[in-house]
């Protein structure tokens, strides 16, 4: 692979325009809840902190190479912070566990009956599309692994026994 190929290949963590719009909408819609969530669930603050450590370290790495330093507009080399990198790596597992829990909760919410229609908020076809899995069956399998049952009513979540 040439360096040109690497530069044109999208990074796996970069958001596209649609995803950025979704994030902006959700951040606006739930802005009042964010500080309460951070107070109640400190692990919710892990991802932004990890991004800050990554950004600092990326700047430090780029500053070591004069070509990148000029391109990135870095005027001074940030200090080495090995203990920060170590701490960030230690927090990754908590962030992964938190994402697993969030996915299960969101899948459960997607399949819990709407108070207006009595039908689940999303079909498994819709879930498959937004998760980027190949089929409804794949979405159902993921739901079973994360939630443990195929519908919220049999789990007792919607208030029925």
Buried (B, 14 or more C-beta within 10 A) or exposed (E): EEEEEEEEEEEEEEEEEEEEEEEEEEEEEEEEEEEEEEEEEEBBBBEEBBEEBEEBBEBBEBBEEEEBBEEEEBEEEBEEBEEBBEEBEEBEEEBEEBEEEEBBEBBBEBBBBEEEEEEBBBBBEBBBEEBEBEEBEBBBEBBEEBBEBEBBBEBEBBEEE
